Amino acid sequence: MLLFVIPLKSAKVSKSWELVCKLFERTLKSVCNQTSTDFRVVVVCHEKPEIEFNHPHITYIEVDFPVPEQDLISKTLDKGRKILWGLFYGRQFNPSHTMIVDADDCISKHLAAFVNQNPQSNGWFVNKGYVYQADSKFIYFRKKAFNKLCGTCNIIRYDLHDLPDDISQDYPEINMYYEKHRDVEDKMAQRGTPLEALPFFGALYIVGNQENIYLRDSSLFLEKNKDKGILWKIKYFLNFRLLTKSIREEFGLYDIVN
């Protein structure tokens, strides 16, 4: 069984709590659109989001630890602490695997079924995924190393988290599973429990929604790679495709009306 953990930012650090709730509701619908019922969702938040969507497999945990400051480090630590609480709480569901999902991304509806068919695997990293600029008619095909770009990218066997018996204190080792998601593939290999590449497009990274913590716009990705040659830039633009109905359906993607 696959446990999804979704850390949600506080209303007090969001630019628009209404928008955060709309983005989160789309993510939640995407997660719950699995073709298999063998999944659970744990949402960890300061304030329960104001949404209409409900599902019997969703559990909310409202935490009371301090709301983070507006700086990136504080927000990252807050996210990590929420992930830890979600993973710890999810133990009662006896999951075989876990996946951290950012509260504004979408995922393939086939993940839970795939995990259910491979219960003994160490896990997988999402090698192939999509990048979507909010309100665009096009989508970017990231055909490799998607896990180096987006945090919604690692499926890990539950026991490999090595969770503590007590989470009353901060647990720094959990950092490898959230703060440096791009390093999880290498670290898991180094410890002798390598992850496999997920054999299909597994997640959809949404940028440009005004509430992203990291990559806020696709133009920033180009800026970070401005020193690469013209061939790289041509290849980058050739990987854009028209956003199809089938992609929308598989990932539960729909437009957000502000």
C-alpha positions in Angstrom: 0.0 0.0 0.0 1.3 3.4 -0.9 1.2 6.3 1.6 1.1 9.8 0.2 2.3 12.6 2.6 1.4 16.1 1.6 2.9 19.0 3.7 0.8 22.2 3.3 2.1 25.6 4.0 0.4 27.8 6.6 -2.1 30.5 5.6 0.2 33.0 7.5 3.1 32.5 5.0 1.1 32.3 1.8 0.5 35.1 -0.6 -3.1 34.0 -1.2 -4.6 31.4 1.1 -7.5 31.1 -1.4 -5.1 30.2 -4.2 -3.2 27.8 -2.0 -6.4 25.9 -1.2 -7.4 25.7 -4.9 -4.0 24.4 -5.8 -4.0 21.9 -3.0 -7.5 20.7 -3.9 -6.3 20.0 -7.4 -3.4 18.1 -6.1 -5.6 16.1 -3.7 -8.0 15.1 -6.5 -5.0 14.0 -8.6 -3.6 11.9 -5.8 -7.0 10.3 -5.0 -7.6 9.5 -8.7 -5.6 6.3 -8.4 -6.7 3.2 -10.3 -6.1 1.2 -7.2 -7.7 1.7 -3.7 -4.5 0.6 -2.0 -3.4 4.1 -0.9 -3.7 6.5 2.0 -3.1 10.3 2.1 -1.9 12.1 5.2 -2.0 15.9 4.9 0.0 17.9 7.5 -1.0 21.5 8.0 -1.3 24.4 10.5 -4.8 25.2 9.3 -7.2 22.8 7.6 -7.6 24.0 4.0 -10.9 25.4 2.8 -11.9 22.9 0.1 -15.0 20.9 -0.9 -13.3 17.7 -2.0 -13.4 14.8 0.4 -12.3 11.2 0.2 -12.3 8.4 2.8 -8.6 7.7 2.4 -7.6 11.2 3.5 -6.4 12.1 7.0 -5.6 15.6 8.2 -3.1 16.4 10.9 -3.2 19.9 12.3 0.1 20.8 13.9 0.7 23.5 16.5 4.4 24.1 16.2 5.5 27.7 15.3 4.6 29.1 11.9 7.8 29.6 9.9 9.3 33.0 9.0 9.2 34.1 5.3 12.8 33.1 4.6 13.5 30.0 2.5 15.4 28.1 5.3 12.5 28.5 7.7 10.0 27.4 5.1 12.1 24.4 4.2 12.5 23.3 7.9 8.7 23.6 8.3 8.1 21.5 5.3 10.5 18.8 6.6 9.0 18.7 10.0 5.5 18.3 8.5 6.8 15.4 6.3 8.3 13.7 9.4 5.0 14.0 11.3 3.1 12.6 8.3 5.5 9.7 7.8 5.3 8.9 11.5 1.5 9.1 11.7 1.2 7.0 8.6 2.8 4.0 10.3 -0.7 2.9 11.6 -1.8 2.2 8.0 1.1 -0.3 7.6 2.2 1.1 4.2 4.7 -0.7 2.1 5.9 2.5 0.5 5.7 6.3 0.8 5.7 9.2 -1.5 6.1 12.9 -0.6 3.8 15.1 -2.8 4.2 18.8 -3.0 0.8 20.5 -2.4 0.7 22.1 -5.9 1.8 19.2 -8.1 -0.1 16.4 -9.8 0.8 12.7 -10.1 0.0 9.7 -12.4 -3.1 7.8 -11.5 -1.2 4.5 -12.0 1.3 4.9 -9.1 -0.6 3.0 -6.4 -1.4 0.1 -8.6 2.3 -0.1 -9.7 3.5 -0.1 -6.1 1.0 -2.7 -5.2 2.4 -5.0 -7.8 6.0 -4.6 -6.5 5.7 -4.6 -2.7 9.3 -5.8 -2.0 11.1 -3.2 -4.1 13.3 -0.6 -2.4 11.4 2.0 -4.3 11.6 4.2 -7.4 12.7 7.7 -8.4 10.6 9.6 -11.0 13.1 9.8 -13.9 10.5 10.9 -16.5 7.9 13.6 -15.7 6.2 16.7 -17.0 6.8 20.4 -16.3 3.8 22.7 -16.7 3.6 26.4 -16.7 0.3 27.5 -15.2 -2.3 28.3 -17.8 -0.2 27.2 -20.8 -1.4 25.1 -23.7 1.9 23.4 -23.9 3.8 21.0 -21.5 7.5 20.2 -21.2 8.5 16.5 -21.5 11.3 15.9 -19.0 12.6 12.6 -20.3 15.3 12.0 -17.6 16.4 13.3 -14.2 13.0 14.7 -13.3 13.9 13.9 -9.7 16.7 16.5 -9.9 14.1 19.2 -10.6 10.9 18.4 -8.7 10.3 17.3 -5.1 7.4 15.1 -6.0 9.8 12.4 -7.2 10.7 9.6 -4.8 8.8 6.5 -3.8 10.6 4.8 -0.9 9.9 1.6 1.0 8.5 2.6 4.4 11.0 0.7 6.6 14.0 2.4 4.7 13.1 5.7 6.3 14.5 4.4 9.6 12.0 6.6 11.5 12.7 7.3 15.2 10.4 5.9 18.0 9.9 9.5 19.2 9.4 12.6 17.1 9.2 15.1 20.0 12.6 16.3 18.9 13.8 17.3 15.5 15.2 14.5 13.5 17.9 15.8 11.1 18.4 12.6 9.1 15.0 13.0 7.5 16.5 15.9 5.6 17.6 13.5 2.8 14.0 12.7 2.0 12.8 16.3 1.6 15.3 19.1 1.6 17.6 17.4 -1.0 15.2 15.3 -3.0 17.7 15.4 -5.9 20.2 13.5 -3.8 18.0 10.7 -2.6 18.7 8.5 -5.7 22.5 8.6 -5.0 22.2 8.3 -1.2 20.0 5.3 -1.4 22.5 3.6 -3.7 25.4 4.4 -1.4 23.6 2.7 1.5 23.0 -0.4 -0.5 19.3 0.1 -1.1 19.2 1.5 -4.6 16.0 2.9 -6.1 14.9 2.0 -9.6 13.8 4.4 -12.3 10.0 4.5 -12.5 9.2 3.1 -15.9 6.6 5.7 -16.9 6.0 9.4 -16.5 5.1 9.7 -12.9 4.6 13.3 -11.8 3.7 16.7 -13.2 5.6 19.7 -11.8 3.6 22.9 -11.9 5.4 26.2 -12.0 4.3 29.8 -12.2 1.4 29.6 -9.8 2.7 32.4 -7.6 2.9 30.0 -4.6 6.0 27.9 -5.5 8.8 28.0 -3.0 11.6 27.2 -5.4 11.1 27.3 -9.2 8.5 30.0 -9.6 8.6 30.3 -13.4 9.9 28.3 -16.3 12.0 31.3 -17.4 14.0 30.8 -14.2 15.0 27.3 -15.4 16.4 28.9 -18.6 18.2 31.5 -16.5 19.9 28.8 -14.4 21.1 27.1 -17.6 22.0 30.3 -19.6 25.6 29.2 -20.0 24.7 26.1 -21.9 25.1 26.1 -25.7 22.6 26.7 -28.4 22.1 22.9 -29.0 20.9 22.5 -25.4 18.5 25.4 -25.9 17.2 24.0 -29.1 16.7 20.6 -27.5 14.9 22.2 -24.6 12.3 23.9 -26.8 11.9 20.8 -28.9 10.7 18.9 -25.8 7.6 21.0 -25.5 4.4 19.4 -26.7 0.7 20.3 -26.9 -1.0 19.6 -23.6 -3.4 16.7 -24.4 -6.7 15.6 -22.9 -5.1 12.2 -22.0 -2.3 13.9 -20.0 -4.9 16.0 -18.2 -7.0 12.9 -17.4 -4.1 10.8 -16.2 -2.7 13.5 -13.9 -6.0 15.2 -12.9 -4.8 18.5 -14.3 -7.3 21.3 -14.8 -7.1 25.0 -14.9 -7.3 27.0 -11.7 -9.7 30.0 -11.9 -8.5 32.8 -9.6 
